[in-house]
Amino acid sequence: MKQIKGLDTLRAFAVICVIIAHWGPLYYENEPVGKFIKDFFVPDGATGVYIFFTLSGFLITSILLNARFATNNPDRFGILKNFVVRRTLRIFPLYYIFMFAIMHVFDFPDVKQNLPWFLTYTSNILCYKTNNWNSASHTWTLAIEEQFYLFWPWLILFLNEKYLKYLFIVSIITGVITTYIVLRTKMEPFMVYNCIDSFAIGGFYSYARLNAERTRKFEKIVKWSAPFSLAIYFMWKISYFELHQDWCLFMKKTVDSMLALWLIVLIIKNKSERVRKYLLENRVLNFVGKVSYCIYLIHPYLWQFAPKIIGFIRASLPNSPKLCDFLTGNTFMYCINLAIVLLISWLSYTLIEKPILSLKRFFKYSKTEV
């Protein structure tokens, strides 16, 4: 599938949502203006997660369908093998380096005690069993992604073509119903079958794009459903404290995924040169999207170093209390941590991820693939 730079911008938006959820916003959210910004303009971390899921469903399904229908007699097991290897090269190395780092840099007893869950990409099941967060609980989303990769390629590659559309429909219904059920006892839809609707919503669009007429009809449905999804989304944002349980979160996941799909369609169909130049192909946003995997992995831990940084600054500037207060204030420290996250992510992408990803050239889906 040809690279669409605007999707990196969408990844950047998603990971920014997650950072704000974990670090807090860089404004005073309890003041009227801050509350207005929070209620109307700042999506939460869950929104970012479901954007990632929907985008993943779209891209992975597109890759598999394009490979399947590239020839009249494709080597489906060969496609499956190459898919597994390519996903392994993309996900595993950095993840296990990250796990090694948090085991030796930070002292997290709950991670050490439950290490098998993290090493086997089943931390979402651990969260489900305990109904609680832990020091590396943000990896539950990566666990769901990996579990999705275990069965989805088999269905996309080997299911009879005439049944493919029913796969997406059944998957969406399954995700919606199981989420409604699980939210009665659990704080999040932790299991892969709870989140399958997000992946399927994105995948459904990639299936529609195989046919021009089907694409036109599908995009028309997305266009007309977008205002209703936005209305429900803002209703949830405004009424957060009153409607936080059951049907509210049950609706929110599906709505987030529909809005993510709408954004994907807008990016692909964009014809505005200004939007393309200044937003979709913005170098900063494209960079953040490109290194978003590392950002997602490491961002919860940077504030662990804040006390040491603050202590160093105060010890270095004992005679400048005002400057110390500025340099150790929340705004400056927020920016410092953000800069460190971006630097580490850039180094990771340049020195680790990019060299490993270059090995993908040995596992192409077709002989004509660039």
Number of C-alpha atoms within 10 A of each C-alpha: 12 7 7 12 20 25 22 23 24 25 25 23 20 25 26 22 22 23 19 15 17 14 14 13 17 13 14 13 15 10 10 10 12 14 16 14 16 19 19 13 11 17 22 19 18 18 24 24 23 26 30 24 27 27 26 19 26 23 19 22 24 23 17 23 18 17 21 21 12 12 10 7 8 15 15 17 12 14 21 18 13 17 21 16 15 20 15 13 17 18 16 14 13 19 19 13 12 14 16 11 12 18 15 9 8 12 11 14 12 11 19 13 9 13 14 12 18 22 14 10 20 20 27 26 17 18 22 19 11 11 14 12 14 16 15 18 16 20 19 24 22 23 23 24 21 19 16 19 16 11 10 17 21 14 11 21 22 12 12 9 10 8 10 16 14 12 16 21 14 14 20 22 15 17 24 21 14 18 28 20 15 18 19 12 12 17 16 19 23 24 23 20 19 26 28 27 31 31 30 29 24 30 27 24 24 22 22 18 16 14 10 10 10 14 16 12 12 17 19 11 12 19 14 11 15 18 12 12 21 15 12 16 21 15 15 19 20 15 13 14 9 9 14 14 14 17 14 19 21 23 17 20 25 21 23 24 28 24 24 26 25 21 19 21 17 15 19 13 10 13 10 8 10 10 14 15 12 11 16 21 19 16 15 12 21 21 19 23 23 20 23 22 22 22 25 19 19 17 20 17 15 15 16 10 10 16 11 11 16 17 11 12 16 18 11 11 12 10 10 10 11 10 14 17 14 12 17 21 12 13 13 14 17 19 12 18 18 16 12 14 21 19 13 15 26 20 15 17 20 13 11 15 21 13 11 16 16 10 14 17 11 10 17 17 26 16 7 6 11 9
